[in-house]
Amino acid sequence: MPDEPQPKLESADIVKLLELLPHRYPFLLVDRIVDIDSDNSCVGIKNVTYNEQVFMGHFPQAPIFPGVLLIEGMAQTAGAICILSKAAENKPPSKVFFMTVDKAKFRKPVVPGDVVRFHMTKLNSRRNMWWYRGEAKVDGALVAEAEISAMLVMS
C-alpha cells in the first residue's frame, strides 16, 4: 500500500502551542497560529488584554504593550512552525534558541483590546538555522516589524 499523504496542519490552537513551545504564562505570547504553510509562512495571533502582568508597570495609567514582547511573539510564532516542520519529518528538535533580531521597527503602540497578528515569512534555512521576516499588524495596520533568526538543537 503506498504511503498516504499526511494531513496538512493549517492551524495550531493553544493546546497544540503548549505541546510545541516551552513557554508558559506569563511569557507565552501567541494564542493561536493560523494559515500555516509548512515552515514557509504563518500568522500567529495574540489577544492583548489588560489582565497581563506587563501592564502593572508598562504603564498603569497609559498601558502600552512593550515592543520587545512583540518581537518575542514573532519569534515564538516562527519557532512553533519550525518545530512542526521538523516533527513532520520525525526529527523534532529538543530546543529552539532565538539568535538574532535585525531591522526592528516599531510603528504604532499596541494597547489592551488589540488583536496582534504576527505575519511570519521564511527568508532562508540552512541546516539547523532559520531566518524569518515578521510583521506585527493590528486591524491590518503595521505596528512592528523585524527579521529574526533561530537555531534548532536536535536531540
Buried (B, 14 or more C-beta within 10 A) or exposed (E): EEEEEEEEBEEBEEEBBEEBBEBEEEEBBBBBBEEBEEBEBBBBBBEBEEEBEBBEEBEEEEBEBBBEBBBBBBBBBBBBBBBBBBBBEEEBBEEBEBEEBEEBEBBEBBBBEBEBBBBBBBEEBEEBEBBBBBBBBBEEEBBBBBBBBBBBEEE
